[in-house]
Amino acid sequence: MPAASTSTRTSGSVIDRFVELTGDSTPDGINQALSVYAYIEQVLSEGGPVIVQDTPDSPPQKLVIF
């Protein structure tokens, strides 16, 4: 069996981390991620900024997706 690509391993580890943090199932995590990504894409396509804050004390930052 061929080795997994870097993007596959990375995606798997991100999903594993999501499941670990939330206790949700992998399919639920994928559905939530797609919902959030679709929302972000909608806001950006309409010209709006997406602002994030790492912690309550950190400064707001504009999210940029390439």
One Martini backbone bead per residue (centre of mass of N, CA, C, O) as a GRO file, in nm:
protein
   66
    1MET     BB    1   0.096   0.036   0.024
    2PRO     BB    2   0.089   0.354  -0.006
    3ALA     BB    3   0.184   0.634   0.105
    4ALA     BB    4   0.086   0.899   0.253
    5SER     BB    5   0.026   1.199   0.213
    6THR     BB    6   0.078   1.493   0.361
    7SER     BB    7  -0.219   1.595   0.344
    8THR     BB    8  -0.345   1.344   0.472
    9ARG     BB    9  -0.199   1.349   0.738
   10THR     BB   10  -0.285   1.633   0.815
   11SER     BB   11  -0.589   1.589   0.806
   12GLY     BB   12  -0.595   1.363   1.016
   13SER     BB   13  -0.474   1.531   1.253
   14VAL     BB   14  -0.695   1.744   1.257
   15ILE     BB   15  -0.928   1.556   1.316
   16ASP     BB   16  -0.813   1.434   1.573
   17ARG     BB   17  -0.802   1.703   1.726
   18PHE     BB   18  -1.100   1.769   1.716
   19VAL     BB   19  -1.200   1.517   1.865
   20GLU     BB   20  -1.036   1.571   2.122
   21LEU     BB   21  -1.163   1.858   2.189
   22THR     BB   22  -1.492   1.773   2.149
   23GLY     BB   23  -1.598   1.456   2.105
   24ASP     BB   24  -1.656   1.429   1.826
   25SER     BB   25  -1.703   1.309   1.534
   26THR     BB   26  -1.569   1.294   1.232
   27PRO     BB   27  -1.820   1.373   1.063
   28ASP     BB   28  -1.889   1.620   1.236
   29GLY     BB   29  -1.623   1.768   1.189
   30ILE     BB   30  -1.645   1.792   0.884
   31ASN     BB   31  -1.915   1.946   0.877
   32GLN     BB   32  -1.822   2.189   1.045
   33ALA     BB   33  -1.586   2.275   0.868
   34LEU     BB   34  -1.753   2.326   0.611
   35SER     BB   35  -1.936   2.542   0.735
   36VAL     BB   36  -1.717   2.744   0.810
   37TYR     BB   37  -1.587   2.772   0.531
   38ALA     BB   38  -1.840   2.871   0.385
   39TYR     BB   39  -1.876   3.125   0.552
   40ILE     BB   40  -1.604   3.255   0.494
   41GLU     BB   41  -1.636   3.263   0.186
   42GLN     BB   42  -1.887   3.442   0.187
   43VAL     BB   43  -1.770   3.688   0.326
   44LEU     BB   44  -1.531   3.732   0.128
   45SER     BB   45  -1.706   3.747  -0.140
   46GLU     BB   46  -1.857   4.014  -0.005
   47GLY     BB   47  -1.599   4.184   0.134
   48GLY     BB   48  -1.549   4.075   0.405
   49PRO     BB   49  -1.420   4.036   0.712
   50VAL     BB   50  -1.212   3.815   0.911
   51ILE     BB   51  -1.206   3.800   1.261
   52VAL     BB   52  -0.948   3.720   1.499
   53GLN     BB   53  -0.882   3.559   1.830
   54ASP     BB   54  -0.676   3.380   2.029
   55THR     BB   55  -0.739   3.572   2.271
   56PRO     BB   56  -0.886   3.800   2.474
   57ASP     BB   57  -0.594   3.971   2.482
   58SER     BB   58  -0.571   3.973   2.190
   59PRO     BB   59  -0.550   4.097   1.894
   60PRO     BB   60  -0.710   4.158   1.629
   61GLN     BB   61  -0.735   3.962   1.319
   62LYS     BB   62  -0.700   3.916   0.991
   63LEU     BB   63  -0.818   3.680   0.784
   64VAL     BB   64  -0.612   3.486   0.557
   65ILE     BB   65  -0.681   3.329   0.239
   66PHE     BB   66  -0.507   3.159  -0.032
   0.00000   0.00000   0.00000
